[in-house]
Amino acid sequence: MKISVRTGLPLCRAAALPSRAAAVRLMGTAAHVSSPGPSPPMTTTTMPPRFNVQVAQNTRLRVQPPSSPPRQPATQPTTTKPSPPKPGPTMPPGFKAEYGSLPTFHIPPRITGSPSDLLLAHQIISAFRRDGIIQIGMTPHQRQLWADAQAASRRFFAKSPEEKAACVDSQSYAGYIASGEEVTDGIADYSEIFTITRDFDLDDKKVRAGWPCHGRVPWPDVEMREVMGRYQGELGEEGGGWFPPRNATNGKGKEGRGIGSHTDYGLLVISAQDDVGGLFIRRPSQEEKFANWEKSAAGLKEDEDGWVFIPPVEGTHTVILGDMMQYLTRNYLTATPHKVGLNTRERFAFAYFHEPSFQAEEDEGVHYGTHFTNMFIRNYPERITTKRLIEEGRYKLLERPELRTIGAVPRVEASV
Ligand SMILES: [Fe+2]
């Protein structure tokens, strides 16, 4: 029945930062490598020449590893080797999967572009290409934020169905998503979610102009807003989820499925999960080609072999890759297919989605705002937000130049 903060996880679907480059708000958490002073140009082999995604200038994310590994620095980056896998009690029943065991990367508090930093970046990129997922140690501050977010999620999801159902907005996809409301590949998902997107005032020009997916976050209370605001301050935007016992299904979906197989839309997804377990991923494979922005990857290989269960490891975030990372790197790094199984206990999880600007577009290529809107319409076909978007003709606004130019000012007179 529930999920928690989305921008996040439940692994889950969603939330993004409409009309704002998801710049470097992940603090020292993810696979970001920055260096002091002007950043060197992106290599043309990995960055399309006219793709105006701000993440390139803001994060200086290098997706192309050096042609040869950097020389070993005097000080090695800290990487904890995988601990022996636990016996499988945390894997949801009824699933067949390999039991994953990941090394834990530790990001230094300050990135300077030192040889040690470059080696760490190289190792992380290699890990993404090998495993499709990495694990990063939380700082003590992040551990506290995660504990506070879990407590807030439990308080929210313990509210009555009526109270939770009131947390919706007709213009944004932020807020509560009931069990069975989310649809993946035509089948209902049994998870509850609270999604947080950027919180726009109703008098914001983008809202007044009727831009798709732009609106308020329907917070249930001030406390939830404060707690999630702090986590957002650390990571960015958030999302998350709580999964019900497997016997709590409502008959519309598929037994045991929390969230069906899919890829996420943006660049990176940073997630935390409690000790229950439910996340499965697929490793990158030359045999499995997909491009979710062209053809839906929902339901991909869901019932086939080849899944890896990612057991919870206390004090860590996991990071997977999204559609736009695959698109921008021309398949050098691929979006990570993942799904969530229902366990025998409730599960709480959280995910932060690091996204391009809603307005980002490559010439004759992908417009992120359109991809983002398409994914929400596909996943929430019956939501009030989808119905209003279609009924008021807002979708056609995605063609307007100001929605396809980063930083362009909304034309309020174009309001639908
Ligand atoms: Fe997801």
Residues whose N, C-alpha, C, O or C-beta is under 5 A from the ligand:
A	BS01	LIG	L11 C12 R13 D264
